[in-house]
């Protein structure tokens, strides 16, 4: 693949999902590994939607790392920006309630800062990747560690230099932070450098004391758009001056893992398909959010974040039937 249009920077890992529902970490008997990490999920979803995409991150020189690299290559994600390190590839234990709701339960015998993704090296980021791309997608988890945080800031500088649009998905996970109380201030500094912000409703209320997308955009001032997702309750949005809410599609949900990441991929797919000027048109903006919502909804029909991501023809057929 030559010159990916989108770069997704951050973590790729294995979620170890508890096979037994309703149990605490110490009483779970077995786990099933699923590849994940929000930026990696977005990268894979974009490629499946036909958008050339590269992943920038770091995995261990171990079997889980090898498996994740193979997965990206098999899907068609550009791995030019992928680094390897002797630290282990991150695996996170996820317990599930009787209704299937997920809770991140830690990292086994490892401290959160002992994994390869924390060692993403700013000096090894290839400037040529950024020069050729149009959009940079970031999460906030790598801001929790000094070395990977330096890489995030360097990537932001490269994106600014090469006039890329920057999309930030807050993706708040306190278990990744040594001092979670420091996170809001660190995350807020990033808002000044990005063009679009996606937050879950609870993240919006945590950082802004409101889930009103228009109010958040007004307070951030410099951003072009804000998306606030709320699962089965749909999405609130404010793009340019167009503000609204769109209910979610009613589908037979099997697994919500990665639905928000697929929603974001659908949104980015549509950003690339429309000019920035078109965000001034109310109906175009609604169509963009509707497409993104469809991609998210279709991802919930099967288990696993990446395996269930839809193709463009599946999205179009779904929308045609609504």
Buried (B, 14 or more C-beta within 10 A) or exposed (E): EEBBBBBBBBBBBBBBBBEEEEBEEEEBEEBEEBBBBBBBBBBBBBBBBEBBBBBBBBBBEBEBBBBBBEBBEEBEBBBBBBBBBEBBBBBBBBBBEEEBEBEBBBBEEBEBBEBBBBBBBBEEBBEEBBEBBBBBBBBBBBBBBEBBBBBBBBBBBBBEEBEBBBBBBBBBBEBBBEEEEEBEEBBEEBBEBBBBBBBBBEBBBBBBEBBBBBBBBEBBEEBBBBBBBBBBEBBBBBBBEBBBEBEBBEBEBBBBBBBBBBBBBBBBBBBBEBEEEBBEBBEBBBBBBBBBBBBBBBBBBEEBBBBBBBEBEBBEEBBEEE
